[in-house]
Amino acid sequence: MDSDDWKSFDDVGAGTKEIRVREAIGIYRVMCIAKFEEAVYVLHCFQKKTEVTSKQDKGIAEARYRAVVNARKTQK
């Protein structure tokens, strides 16, 4: 995955990226994983209103990351 404005966000899970979108009406974030060959998993999207990503937003993305990893284990 390539984007002009993104960063690794391994706090959520290995391989997680945070894409940063700046618009006139606000700043938005998309947390996703693109390391599996079958799909790109969007974990969480939200409008960012502070400098630091909130614990709640991180928690949502972490829970969804774990759900993806667990679902992939049971499919094998």
Secondary structure as the mmCIF struct_conf table of DSSP 4:
data_model
#
loop_
_struct_conf.conf_type_id
_struct_conf.id
_struct_conf.beg_label_comp_id
_struct_conf.beg_label_asym_id
_struct_conf.beg_label_seq_id
_struct_conf.end_label_comp_id
_struct_conf.end_label_asym_id
_struct_conf.end_label_seq_id
BEND BEND1 ASP A 4 ASP A 5
STRN STRN1 TRP A 6 SER A 8
TURN_TY1_P TURN_TY1_P1 ASP A 10 VAL A 12
BEND BEND2 GLY A 13 GLY A 13
TURN_TY1_P TURN_TY1_P2 ALA A 14 GLY A 15
STRN STRN2 THR A 16 GLU A 23
TURN_TY1_P TURN_TY1_P3 ALA A 24 ILE A 25
STRN STRN3 GLY A 26 PHE A 36
TURN_TY1_P TURN_TY1_P4 GLU A 37 GLU A 38
STRN STRN4 ALA A 39 LYS A 48
BEND BEND3 THR A 50 VAL A 52
HELX_LH_PP_P HELX_LH_PP_P1 THR A 53 SER A 54
HELX_RH_AL_P HELX_RH_AL_P1 LYS A 55 GLN A 75
#
